[in-house]
Amino acid sequence: MPKLVSLYIRHTMIGFVLSAAFVSMLMFFNVANLWHLVTHVSGGWLAAALLFMFNGIVFSGVQFGIAVMSMARDEDDGSRGRRQPERVRGLAEVLVPIPVPVSDRRHPPR
């Protein structure tokens, strides 16, 4: 399996584990009376499953984003973000402007 795919699967699973912990803490601490709603309403299990699923999608996306962005190398060359254009020898001889006649059909001459 390619390294990027295994990295994605690993961090997706970490995100869903975080989602399970988050939803469990929401239920345990009874935030917004959520435990009562889930246990006493006929579709409460569906609400808890959707809460877990959608938080899992968000947490796994954030987890994978953090993992990818932390892989960046530090390429500090001291320019502090100001890029200088590269000088190419002989470029002035190659790039010669050519006039192109353009007729304006929207406004005919008066």
Sequence and secondary structure as in RCSB ss.txt:
>XXXX:A:sequence
MPKLVSLYIRHTMIGFVLSAAFVSMLMFFNVANLWHLVTHVSGGWLAAALLFMFNGIVFSGVQFGIAVMSMARDE
DDGSRGRRQPERVRGLAEVLVPIPVPVSDRRHPPR
>XXXX:A:secstr
  HHHHHHHHHHHHHHHHHHHHHHHHHHTTGGGHHHHHHHSTTHHHHHHHHHHHHHHHHHHHHHHHHHHTT    
  SSTT       TTHHHH          SSS   
